[in-house]
Amino acid sequence: MEFSAKQIAEFIQGEIIGDENACVHTFAKIEEGVPGAISFLSNPKYTHYIYDTQSSIVLVNRDFVPEQEIKATLIKVDNAYESLSKLLTLYEMSKPKKTGIDSLAYISPTAKIGKNAYIAPFACIEDNVVIGDNAMIHSHVTVGAGAKVGDNCIFYPHVTIYHDCRIGNNCILHAGCVIGADGFGFAPTAEGYSKIPQIGIVILEDDVEIGANTCIDRATMGATIIHKGVKLDNLIQIAHNDEIGSHTVMAAQVGIAGSTKVGEWCMFGGQAGLAGHIKVGNKVGIGAQAGIPGNVPSNSNILGTPAIDAKQFFKSSVVYKKLPEMYKALNNLEKEIIELKKQINK
Protein backbone atom coordinates (compact mmCIF):
# COMPACT_ATOMS: atom_id res chain seq x y z
CA MET A 1 0.00 0.00 0.00
CA GLU A 2 1.36 3.41 -0.99
CA PHE A 3 0.62 6.87 0.42
CA SER A 4 1.55 10.33 -0.85
CA ALA A 5 2.94 13.17 1.25
CA LYS A 6 -0.35 15.00 0.71
CA GLN A 7 -2.41 12.10 2.07
CA ILE A 8 -0.12 11.69 5.05
CA ALA A 9 -0.09 15.41 5.86
CA GLU A 10 -3.90 15.52 5.77
CA PHE A 11 -4.11 12.54 8.14
CA ILE A 12 -1.68 13.96 10.73
CA GLN A 13 -2.47 17.64 10.09
CA GLY A 14 1.04 18.46 8.95
CA GLU A 15 2.65 21.09 6.72
CA ILE A 16 4.46 19.85 3.61
CA ILE A 17 7.87 21.27 2.70
CA GLY A 18 8.76 19.85 -0.70
CA ASP A 19 6.96 17.53 -3.13
CA GLU A 20 3.39 16.79 -2.03
CA ASN A 21 3.29 13.89 -4.53
CA ALA A 22 6.26 12.06 -2.99
CA CYS A 23 5.09 8.54 -2.20
CA VAL A 24 6.10 5.98 0.42
CA HIS A 25 5.24 2.35 1.05
CA THR A 26 7.37 1.50 4.11
CA PHE A 27 9.00 2.88 7.26
CA ALA A 28 12.71 3.28 8.02
CA LYS A 29 14.96 4.81 10.65
CA ILE A 30 16.37 8.10 9.43
CA GLU A 31 19.94 6.76 9.39
CA GLU A 32 18.81 3.73 7.36
CA GLY A 33 16.48 5.52 4.97
CA VAL A 34 15.73 4.18 1.51
CA PRO A 35 13.68 5.57 -1.38
CA GLY A 36 9.99 4.94 -0.80
CA ALA A 37 10.35 5.06 2.99
CA ILE A 38 9.08 7.53 5.57
CA SER A 39 11.31 8.41 8.55
CA PHE A 40 11.06 10.79 11.48
CA LEU A 41 13.31 13.16 13.39
CA SER A 42 12.52 14.06 17.00
CA ASN A 43 15.84 13.61 18.83
CA PRO A 44 18.36 16.40 18.06
CA LYS A 45 21.19 13.83 18.24
CA TYR A 46 20.03 12.46 14.90
CA THR A 47 19.71 15.78 13.10
CA HIS A 48 22.82 15.26 10.97
CA TYR A 49 21.26 12.21 9.33
CA ILE A 50 18.46 14.25 7.75
CA TYR A 51 20.83 15.86 5.25
CA ASP A 52 21.93 12.53 3.77
CA THR A 53 18.95 10.25 4.36
CA GLN A 54 17.56 8.47 1.32
CA SER A 55 14.03 8.37 2.75
CA SER A 56 11.43 10.03 0.55
CA ILE A 57 9.57 11.70 3.42
CA VAL A 58 10.70 12.74 6.90
CA LEU A 59 8.45 13.85 9.74
CA VAL A 60 9.92 16.73 11.75
CA ASN A 61 8.73 19.03 14.52
CA ARG A 62 7.37 22.41 13.48
CA ASP A 63 10.30 24.26 15.03
CA PHE A 64 12.88 22.38 12.93
CA VAL A 65 14.98 24.75 10.80
CA PRO A 66 17.38 23.05 8.35
CA GLU A 67 20.95 24.34 8.14
CA GLN A 68 21.48 23.07 4.59
CA GLU A 69 19.58 21.57 1.67
CA ILE A 70 17.51 18.44 2.31
CA LYS A 71 16.55 16.07 -0.50
CA ALA A 72 13.62 14.49 1.30
CA THR A 73 10.15 15.98 1.47
CA LEU A 74 9.47 17.21 5.00
CA ILE A 75 6.16 17.10 6.85
CA LYS A 76 6.17 19.46 9.81
CA VAL A 77 3.97 18.46 12.76
CA ASP A 78 3.54 19.43 16.40
CA ASN A 79 5.14 16.20 17.60
CA ALA A 80 7.00 14.00 15.12
CA TYR A 81 7.18 10.97 17.40
CA GLU A 82 3.47 11.10 18.21
CA SER A 83 2.61 11.51 14.52
CA LEU A 84 4.75 8.51 13.65
CA SER A 85 2.81 6.50 16.21
CA LYS A 86 -0.46 7.43 14.49
CA LEU A 87 0.91 6.38 11.09
CA LEU A 88 2.23 3.08 12.44
CA THR A 89 -1.18 2.40 13.99
CA LEU A 90 -2.87 3.14 10.65
CA TYR A 91 -0.38 0.86 8.89
CA GLU A 92 -0.99 -1.95 11.38
CA MET A 93 -4.76 -1.60 11.07
CA SER A 94 -4.54 -1.86 7.29
CA LYS A 95 -3.03 -5.35 7.49
CA PRO A 96 -5.50 -8.20 6.83
CA LYS A 97 -6.77 -9.81 10.04
CA LYS A 98 -7.33 -13.53 10.53
CA THR A 99 -10.70 -14.67 11.81
CA GLY A 100 -12.27 -17.99 12.71
CA ILE A 101 -11.47 -20.89 14.99
CA ASP A 102 -8.81 -23.33 13.85
CA SER A 103 -9.76 -26.99 13.97
CA LEU A 104 -6.70 -27.70 16.15
CA ALA A 105 -7.79 -25.26 18.87
CA TYR A 106 -9.67 -26.52 21.94
CA ILE A 107 -12.81 -24.56 22.79
CA SER A 108 -14.93 -25.70 25.72
CA PRO A 109 -18.61 -26.15 24.80
CA THR A 110 -19.48 -23.71 27.59
CA ALA A 111 -17.15 -20.96 26.33
CA LYS A 112 -18.51 -17.95 24.44
CA ILE A 113 -16.48 -16.54 21.56
CA GLY A 114 -17.25 -13.07 20.17
CA LYS A 115 -17.73 -12.01 16.57
CA ASN A 116 -14.75 -11.96 14.18
CA ALA A 117 -12.46 -13.58 16.75
CA TYR A 118 -9.45 -15.63 15.73
CA ILE A 119 -8.42 -18.69 17.73
CA ALA A 120 -5.15 -20.21 16.49
CA PRO A 121 -4.03 -23.86 16.51
CA PHE A 122 -3.34 -25.37 19.94
CA ALA A 123 -4.98 -22.54 21.85
CA CYS A 124 -7.01 -23.74 24.84
CA ILE A 125 -10.19 -21.95 25.92
CA GLU A 126 -11.55 -23.58 29.08
CA ASP A 127 -15.03 -23.82 30.63
CA ASN A 128 -17.24 -20.73 30.91
CA VAL A 129 -14.68 -18.41 29.36
CA VAL A 130 -15.98 -15.32 27.56
CA ILE A 131 -13.92 -13.92 24.69
CA GLY A 132 -14.96 -10.55 23.20
CA ASP A 133 -15.33 -9.45 19.60
CA ASN A 134 -12.32 -9.17 17.28
CA ALA A 135 -10.00 -11.01 19.66
CA MET A 136 -6.73 -12.49 18.35
CA ILE A 137 -5.75 -15.58 20.34
CA HIS A 138 -2.49 -17.02 19.01
CA SER A 139 -1.06 -20.53 19.31
CA HIS A 140 -0.53 -22.20 22.71
CA VAL A 141 -2.47 -19.54 24.60
CA THR A 142 -4.43 -20.86 27.59
CA VAL A 143 -7.43 -18.99 28.97
CA GLY A 144 -8.49 -20.57 32.26
CA ALA A 145 -11.98 -21.46 33.38
CA GLY A 146 -14.30 -18.57 34.10
CA ALA A 147 -11.94 -15.90 32.73
CA LYS A 148 -13.45 -13.00 30.81
CA VAL A 149 -11.71 -11.18 27.96
CA GLY A 150 -12.96 -7.94 26.38
CA ASP A 151 -13.12 -6.79 22.77
CA ASN A 152 -10.15 -6.24 20.43
CA CYS A 153 -7.62 -8.05 22.62
CA ILE A 154 -4.46 -9.67 21.25
CA PHE A 155 -2.81 -12.58 23.08
CA TYR A 156 0.49 -13.67 21.57
CA PRO A 157 1.82 -17.27 21.78
CA HIS A 158 2.12 -18.97 25.17
CA VAL A 159 0.18 -16.31 27.08
CA THR A 160 -1.48 -17.88 30.13
CA ILE A 161 -4.59 -16.42 31.74
CA TYR A 162 -5.46 -18.24 34.96
CA HIS A 163 -9.02 -18.99 36.04
CA ASP A 164 -11.53 -16.22 36.75
CA CYS A 165 -9.24 -13.32 35.78
CA ARG A 166 -10.69 -10.28 33.99
CA ILE A 167 -9.15 -8.67 30.91
CA GLY A 168 -10.58 -5.40 29.58
CA ASN A 169 -10.95 -4.12 26.03
CA ASN A 170 -8.03 -3.39 23.68
CA CYS A 171 -5.45 -5.21 25.79
CA ILE A 172 -2.25 -6.62 24.26
CA LEU A 173 -0.46 -9.46 26.05
CA HIS A 174 2.89 -10.49 24.63
CA ALA A 175 4.41 -13.94 24.42
CA GLY A 176 4.82 -15.89 27.62
CA CYS A 177 3.24 -13.44 30.03
CA VAL A 178 1.30 -14.99 32.92
CA ILE A 179 -1.78 -13.36 34.38
CA GLY A 180 -3.13 -14.76 37.64
CA ALA A 181 -0.53 -17.20 38.92
CA ASP A 182 -0.59 -17.66 42.70
CA GLY A 183 0.83 -14.87 44.80
CA PHE A 184 3.91 -15.69 46.85
CA GLY A 185 2.11 -16.48 50.07
CA PHE A 186 3.50 -18.92 52.63
CA ALA A 187 3.17 -19.18 56.40
CA PRO A 188 6.28 -20.35 58.30
CA THR A 189 5.75 -23.45 60.45
CA ALA A 190 7.98 -25.77 62.46
CA GLU A 191 8.07 -28.14 59.49
CA GLY A 192 8.70 -25.51 56.80
CA TYR A 193 6.37 -23.20 54.89
CA SER A 194 2.64 -23.78 54.58
CA LYS A 195 1.04 -22.50 51.38
CA ILE A 196 -1.62 -19.83 51.81
CA PRO A 197 -4.32 -20.38 49.15
CA GLN A 198 -4.59 -17.44 46.78
CA ILE A 199 -8.31 -17.11 46.10
CA GLY A 200 -8.38 -13.64 44.49
CA ILE A 201 -8.08 -12.68 40.83
CA VAL A 202 -6.27 -10.26 38.51
CA ILE A 203 -8.12 -7.42 36.76
CA LEU A 204 -6.64 -5.69 33.73
CA GLU A 205 -8.65 -2.64 32.70
CA ASP A 206 -8.92 -1.30 29.15
CA ASP A 207 -5.92 -0.41 26.94
CA VAL A 208 -3.33 -2.27 29.02
CA GLU A 209 -0.23 -3.73 27.33
CA ILE A 210 1.87 -6.38 29.04
CA GLY A 211 5.36 -7.32 27.81
CA ALA A 212 6.81 -10.76 27.15
CA ASN A 213 7.32 -13.03 30.18
CA THR A 214 5.90 -10.48 32.59
CA CYS A 215 3.99 -11.97 35.53
CA ILE A 216 1.05 -10.49 37.42
CA ASP A 217 0.06 -12.55 40.46
CA ARG A 218 -3.52 -13.08 41.60
CA ALA A 219 -4.58 -11.61 44.92
CA THR A 220 -4.68 -13.56 48.14
CA MET A 221 -8.20 -12.17 48.48
CA GLY A 222 -9.85 -9.53 46.31
CA ALA A 223 -7.95 -8.46 43.20
CA THR A 224 -4.59 -7.39 41.87
CA ILE A 225 -5.58 -4.45 39.67
CA ILE A 226 -3.85 -2.95 36.64
CA HIS A 227 -5.77 0.19 35.76
CA LYS A 228 -6.57 1.67 32.37
CA GLY A 229 -3.74 2.47 29.97
CA VAL A 230 -0.88 0.91 31.97
CA LYS A 231 2.09 -0.24 29.86
CA LEU A 232 4.44 -2.86 31.32
CA ASP A 233 7.66 -3.91 29.62
CA ASN A 234 9.12 -7.43 29.48
CA LEU A 235 10.17 -9.45 32.54
CA ILE A 236 8.29 -7.45 35.17
CA GLN A 237 6.92 -8.93 38.40
CA ILE A 238 3.72 -7.51 39.90
CA ALA A 239 2.92 -9.29 43.17
CA HIS A 240 -0.38 -10.22 44.81
CA ASN A 241 -2.82 -7.46 45.74
CA ASP A 242 -0.81 -4.72 44.05
CA GLU A 243 -2.68 -1.88 42.39
CA ILE A 244 -1.09 0.03 39.49
CA GLY A 245 -2.64 3.41 38.66
CA SER A 246 -3.82 4.35 35.19
CA HIS A 247 -1.27 5.29 32.51
CA THR A 248 1.73 4.26 34.58
CA VAL A 249 4.63 2.80 32.58
CA MET A 250 7.43 0.48 33.72
CA ALA A 251 10.61 -0.59 31.96
CA ALA A 252 12.00 -4.13 31.99
CA GLN A 253 12.74 -6.08 35.16
CA VAL A 254 10.86 -3.86 37.59
CA GLY A 255 9.77 -5.83 40.64
CA ILE A 256 6.98 -4.81 43.02
CA ALA A 257 6.30 -6.68 46.25
CA GLY A 258 2.81 -7.45 47.49
CA SER A 259 0.04 -5.05 48.54
CA THR A 260 1.78 -1.97 47.12
CA LYS A 261 -0.31 0.82 45.58
CA VAL A 262 1.17 2.82 42.71
CA GLY A 263 -0.45 6.04 41.49
CA GLU A 264 -1.32 7.35 38.05
CA TRP A 265 1.10 8.51 35.34
CA CYS A 266 4.20 7.15 37.07
CA MET A 267 7.37 6.18 35.19
CA PHE A 268 9.67 3.44 36.52
CA GLY A 269 13.11 2.76 35.08
CA GLY A 270 14.47 -0.73 34.50
CA GLN A 271 15.20 -2.97 37.49
CA ALA A 272 13.59 -0.63 40.00
CA GLY A 273 12.43 -2.54 43.05
CA LEU A 274 9.60 -1.60 45.43
CA ALA A 275 8.97 -2.99 48.90
CA GLY A 276 5.57 -4.34 49.86
CA HIS A 277 2.72 -2.54 51.64
CA ILE A 278 3.79 0.93 50.52
CA LYS A 279 2.11 3.73 48.57
CA VAL A 280 3.58 5.58 45.60
CA GLY A 281 1.83 8.82 44.61
CA ASN A 282 0.85 10.14 41.19
CA LYS A 283 3.39 11.25 38.57
CA VAL A 284 6.35 9.73 40.35
CA GLY A 285 9.57 9.10 38.42
CA ILE A 286 11.75 6.27 39.71
CA GLY A 287 15.17 5.81 38.12
CA ALA A 288 16.71 2.55 36.94
CA GLN A 289 17.81 0.16 39.71
CA ALA A 290 16.33 2.36 42.41
CA GLY A 291 15.30 0.61 45.62
CA ILE A 292 12.12 1.95 47.20
CA PRO A 293 11.72 0.93 50.87
CA GLY A 294 8.84 3.24 51.86
CA ASN A 295 6.06 5.56 50.72
CA VAL A 296 6.77 8.07 47.95
CA PRO A 297 4.76 11.33 47.66
CA SER A 298 3.28 12.50 44.36
CA ASN A 299 5.46 14.36 41.84
CA SER A 300 8.69 12.93 43.26
CA ASN A 301 11.69 12.05 41.10
CA ILE A 302 14.02 9.65 42.91
CA LEU A 303 17.10 7.51 42.30
CA GLY A 304 19.50 5.24 44.16
CA THR A 305 19.31 2.46 46.75
CA PRO A 306 17.72 3.28 49.06
CA ALA A 307 16.20 5.83 46.70
CA ILE A 308 16.57 9.56 47.41
CA ASP A 309 15.60 12.75 45.60
CA ALA A 310 17.14 12.72 42.11
CA LYS A 311 18.97 16.05 42.50
CA GLN A 312 20.48 14.93 45.81
CA PHE A 313 21.45 11.62 44.22
CA PHE A 314 23.37 13.33 41.42
CA LYS A 315 25.11 15.66 43.89
CA SER A 316 26.01 12.66 46.06
CA SER A 317 27.32 10.78 43.01
CA VAL A 318 29.75 13.60 42.27
CA VAL A 319 31.02 13.48 45.86
CA TYR A 320 31.24 9.68 45.80
CA LYS A 321 33.67 9.78 42.87
CA LYS A 322 35.95 12.07 44.89
CA LEU A 323 35.91 10.00 48.10
CA PRO A 324 39.44 8.52 47.67
CA GLU A 325 40.98 12.00 47.30
CA MET A 326 38.82 13.37 50.13
CA TYR A 327 39.82 10.44 52.38
CA LYS A 328 43.51 11.09 51.65
CA ALA A 329 43.11 14.82 52.34
CA LEU A 330 41.28 14.08 55.60
CA ASN A 331 44.12 11.81 56.79
CA ASN A 332 46.67 14.51 55.98
CA LEU A 333 44.62 17.07 57.91
CA GLU A 334 44.42 14.73 60.92
CA LYS A 335 48.21 14.33 60.90
CA GLU A 336 48.69 18.10 60.71
CA ILE A 337 46.28 18.62 63.63
CA ILE A 338 48.15 16.05 65.72
CA GLU A 339 51.45 17.80 65.01
CA LEU A 340 49.98 21.20 65.84
CA LYS A 341 48.61 19.88 69.15
CA LYS A 342 52.05 18.53 70.04
CA GLN A 343 53.65 21.92 69.36
CA ILE A 344 50.95 23.74 71.36
CA ASN A 345 51.39 21.38 74.32
CA LYS A 346 55.17 22.11 74.38
C-alpha positions in Angstrom: 0.0 0.0 0.0 1.4 3.4 -1.0 0.6 6.9 0.4 1.6 10.3 -0.9 2.9 13.2 1.3 -0.3 15.0 0.7 -2.4 12.1 2.1 -0.1 11.7 5.1 -0.1 15.4 5.9 -3.9 15.5 5.8 -4.1 12.5 8.1 -1.7 14.0 10.7 -2.5 17.6 10.1 1.0 18.5 9.0 2.7 21.1 6.7 4.5 19.9 3.6 7.9 21.3 2.7 8.8 19.9 -0.7 7.0 17.5 -3.1 3.4 16.8 -2.0 3.3 13.9 -4.5 6.3 12.1 -3.0 5.1 8.5 -2.2 6.1 6.0 0.4 5.2 2.3 1.0 7.4 1.5 4.1 9.0 2.9 7.3 12.7 3.3 8.0 15.0 4.8 10.7 16.4 8.1 9.4 19.9 6.8 9.4 18.8 3.7 7.4 16.5 5.5 5.0 15.7 4.2 1.5 13.7 5.6 -1.4 10.0 4.9 -0.8 10.3 5.1 3.0 9.1 7.5 5.6 11.3 8.4 8.5 11.1 10.8 11.5 13.3 13.2 13.4 12.5 14.1 17.0 15.8 13.6 18.8 18.4 16.4 18.1 21.2 13.8 18.2 20.0 12.5 14.9 19.7 15.8 13.1 22.8 15.3 11.0 21.3 12.2 9.3 18.5 14.3 7.8 20.8 15.9 5.2 21.9 12.5 3.8 18.9 10.3 4.4 17.6 8.5 1.3 14.0 8.4 2.8 11.4 10.0 0.5 9.6 11.7 3.4 10.7 12.7 6.9 8.4 13.8 9.7 9.9 16.7 11.7 8.7 19.0 14.5 7.4 22.4 13.5 10.3 24.3 15.0 12.9 22.4 12.9 15.0 24.7 10.8 17.4 23.0 8.3 20.9 24.3 8.1 21.5 23.1 4.6 19.6 21.6 1.7 17.5 18.4 2.3 16.5 16.1 -0.5 13.6 14.5 1.3 10.1 16.0 1.5 9.5 17.2 5.0 6.2 17.1 6.8 6.2 19.5 9.8 4.0 18.5 12.8 3.5 19.4 16.4 5.1 16.2 17.6 7.0 14.0 15.1 7.2 11.0 17.4 3.5 11.1 18.2 2.6 11.5 14.5 4.8 8.5 13.6 2.8 6.5 16.2 -0.5 7.4 14.5 0.9 6.4 11.1 2.2 3.1 12.4 -1.2 2.4 14.0 -2.9 3.1 10.6 -0.4 0.9 8.9 -1.0 -2.0 11.4 -4.8 -1.6 11.1 -4.5 -1.9 7.3 -3.0 -5.4 7.5 -5.5 -8.2 6.8 -6.8 -9.8 10.0 -7.3 -13.5 10.5 -10.7 -14.7 11.8 -12.3 -18.0 12.7 -11.5 -20.9 15.0 -8.8 -23.3 13.9 -9.8 -27.0 14.0 -6.7 -27.7 16.1 -7.8 -25.3 18.9 -9.7 -26.5 21.9 -12.8 -24.6 22.8 -14.9 -25.7 25.7 -18.6 -26.1 24.8 -19.5 -23.7 27.6 -17.1 -21.0 26.3 -18.5 -17.9 24.4 -16.5 -16.5 21.6 -17.3 -13.1 20.2 -17.7 -12.0 16.6 -14.7 -12.0 14.2 -12.5 -13.6 16.8 -9.4 -15.6 15.7 -8.4 -18.7 17.7 -5.1 -20.2 16.5 -4.0 -23.9 16.5 -3.3 -25.4 19.9 -5.0 -22.5 21.9 -7.0 -23.7 24.8 -10.2 -22.0 25.9 -11.6 -23.6 29.1 -15.0 -23.8 30.6 -17.2 -20.7 30.9 -14.7 -18.4 29.4 -16.0 -15.3 27.6 -13.9 -13.9 24.7 -15.0 -10.6 23.2 -15.3 -9.5 19.6 -12.3 -9.2 17.3 -10.0 -11.0 19.7 -6.7 -12.5 18.3 -5.8 -15.6 20.3 -2.5 -17.0 19.0 -1.1 -20.5 19.3 -0.5 -22.2 22.7 -2.5 -19.5 24.6 -4.4 -20.9 27.6 -7.4 -19.0 29.0 -8.5 -20.6 32.3 -12.0 -21.5 33.4 -14.3 -18.6 34.1 -11.9 -15.9 32.7 -13.5 -13.0 30.8 -11.7 -11.2 28.0 -13.0 -7.9 26.4 -13.1 -6.8 22.8 -10.1 -6.2 20.4 -7.6 -8.0 22.6 -4.5 -9.7 21.3 -2.8 -12.6 23.1 0.5 -13.7 21.6 1.8 -17.3 21.8 2.1 -19.0 25.2 0.2 -16.3 27.1 -1.5 -17.9 30.1 -4.6 -16.4 31.7 -5.5 -18.2 35.0 -9.0 -19.0 36.0 -11.5 -16.2 36.7 -9.2 -13.3 35.8 -10.7 -10.3 34.0 -9.1 -8.7 30.9 -10.6 -5.4 29.6 -10.9 -4.1 26.0 -8.0 -3.4 23.7 -5.4 -5.2 25.8 -2.3 -6.6 24.3 -0.5 -9.5 26.0 2.9 -10.5 24.6 4.4 -13.9 24.4 4.8 -15.9 27.6 3.2 -13.4 30.0 1.3 -15.0 32.9 -1.8 -13.4 34.4 -3.1 -14.8 37.6 -0.5 -17.2 38.9 -0.6 -17.7 42.7 0.8 -14.9 44.8 3.9 -15.7 46.8 2.1 -16.5 50.1 3.5 -18.9 52.6 3.2 -19.2 56.4 6.3 -20.3 58.3 5.7 -23.4 60.5 8.0 -25.8 62.5 8.1 -28.1 59.5 8.7 -25.5 56.8 6.4 -23.2 54.9 2.6 -23.8 54.6 1.0 -22.5 51.4 -1.6 -19.8 51.8 -4.3 -20.4 49.2 -4.6 -17.4 46.8 -8.3 -17.1 46.1 -8.4 -13.6 44.5 -8.1 -12.7 40.8 -6.3 -10.3 38.5 -8.1 -7.4 36.8 -6.6 -5.7 33.7 -8.6 -2.6 32.7 -8.9 -1.3 29.1 -5.9 -0.4 26.9 -3.3 -2.3 29.0 -0.2 -3.7 27.3 1.9 -6.4 29.0 5.4 -7.3 27.8 6.8 -10.8 27.2 7.3 -13.0 30.2 5.9 -10.5 32.6 4.0 -12.0 35.5 1.1 -10.5 37.4 0.1 -12.6 40.5 -3.5 -13.1 41.6 -4.6 -11.6 44.9 -4.7 -13.6 48.1 -8.2 -12.2 48.5 -9.9 -9.5 46.3 -8.0 -8.5 43.2 -4.6 -7.4 41.9 -5.6 -4.4 39.7 -3.9 -3.0 36.6 -5.8 0.2 35.8 -6.6 1.7 32.4 -3.7 2.5 30.0 -0.9 0.9 32.0 2.1 -0.2 29.9 4.4 -2.9 31.3 7.7 -3.9 29.6 9.1 -7.4 29.5 10.2 -9.5 32.5 8.3 -7.5 35.2 6.9 -8.9 38.4 3.7 -7.5 39.9 2.9 -9.3 43.2 -0.4 -10.2 44.8 -2.8 -7.5 45.7 -0.8 -4.7 44.0 -2.7 -1.9 42.4 -1.1 0.0 39.5 -2.6 3.4 38.7 -3.8 4.4 35.2 -1.3 5.3 32.5 1.7 4.3 34.6 4.6 2.8 32.6 7.4 0.5 33.7 10.6 -0.6 32.0 12.0 -4.1 32.0 12.7 -6.1 35.2 10.9 -3.9 37.6 9.8 -5.8 40.6 7.0 -4.8 43.0 6.3 -6.7 46.3 2.8 -7.5 47.5 0.0 -5.1 48.5 1.8 -2.0 47.1 -0.3 0.8 45.6 1.2 2.8 42.7 -0.5 6.0 41.5 -1.3 7.4 38.0 1.1 8.5 35.3 4.2 7.1 37.1 7.4 6.2 35.2 9.7 3.4 36.5 13.1 2.8 35.1 14.5 -0.7 34.5 15.2 -3.0 37.5 13.6 -0.6 40.0 12.4 -2.5 43.1 9.6 -1.6 45.4 9.0 -3.0 48.9 5.6 -4.3 49.9 2.7 -2.5 51.6 3.8 0.9 50.5 2.1 3.7 48.6 3.6 5.6 45.6 1.8 8.8 44.6 0.9 10.1 41.2 3.4 11.3 38.6 6.4 9.7 40.4 9.6 9.1 38.4 11.8 6.3 39.7 15.2 5.8 38.1 16.7 2.6 36.9 17.8 0.2 39.7 16.3 2.4 42.4 15.3 0.6 45.6 12.1 2.0 47.2 11.7 0.9 50.9 8.8 3.2 51.9 6.1 5.6 50.7 6.8 8.1 47.9 4.8 11.3 47.7 3.3 12.5 44.4 5.5 14.4 41.8 8.7 12.9 43.3 11.7 12.0 41.1 14.0 9.7 42.9 17.1 7.5 42.3 19.5 5.2 44.2 19.3 2.5 46.8 17.7 3.3 49.1 16.2 5.8 46.7 16.6 9.6 47.4 15.6 12.7 45.6 17.1 12.7 42.1 19.0 16.1 42.5 20.5 14.9 45.8 21.5 11.6 44.2 23.4 13.3 41.4 25.1 15.7 43.9 26.0 12.7 46.1 27.3 10.8 43.0 29.7 13.6 42.3 31.0 13.5 45.9 31.2 9.7 45.8 33.7 9.8 42.9 35.9 12.1 44.9 35.9 10.0 48.1 39.4 8.5 47.7 41.0 12.0 47.3 38.8 13.4 50.1 39.8 10.4 52.4 43.5 11.1 51.7 43.1 14.8 52.3 41.3 14.1 55.6 44.1 11.8 56.8 46.7 14.5 56.0 44.6 17.1 57.9 44.4 14.7 60.9 48.2 14.3 60.9 48.7 18.1 60.7 46.3 18.6 63.6 48.1 16.0 65.7 51.5 17.8 65.0 50.0 21.2 65.8 48.6 19.9 69.1 52.0 18.5 70.0 53.6 21.9 69.4 50.9 23.7 71.4 51.4 21.4 74.3 55.2 22.1 74.4 
